[in-house]
Amino acid sequence: MKSQEKLFSRKSAPARSARMVEAIYGCKWSLTVYQLLANGINRPGEMVRSVEGLSTKVLNECLRKNVQFGILEKRTFNEIPPRVEYETTAFGKKFLRIVDELEALQEEIDEDVLN
């Protein structure tokens, strides 16, 4: 018997984007940060004051991770006192559309469970 040629190879999750999604959902504050940015709150001090339970240390770690992934951009102004602002990059806007789709999918799943 002649062996049949394989038509498909094993498909794996895209390494970097899968890691990004895992890291963002693993950080309990990232989604909150995106919500703050969408509402015009882009300075770290204001972010900490706007969310109960959010510390400066945890926020800075979260922001750093998002900057490393290219989701957010840090803008530093040469002023006294120093001023730092964060904004969503063009890539970040694409990524956040995917996050929004995941949230919509979860809502559908939750509705199906209730019905």
GICOR-V122212 format. One record per run of one state. SS is the DSSP state (hx for helix, st for strand, lp for the rest). FROM is the first residue (numbers start at 1). TO is the last residue. If there is no record, write none. Layout:
[[SS:FROM:TO] [SS:FROM:TO]]
//
This chain:
[[lp:1:14] [hx:15:26] [lp:27:29] [hx:30:38] [lp:39:43] [hx:44:50] [lp:51:55] [hx:56:69] [lp:70:71] [st:72:77] [lp:78:82] [st:83:88] [lp:89:89] [hx:90:114] [lp:115:115]]
//
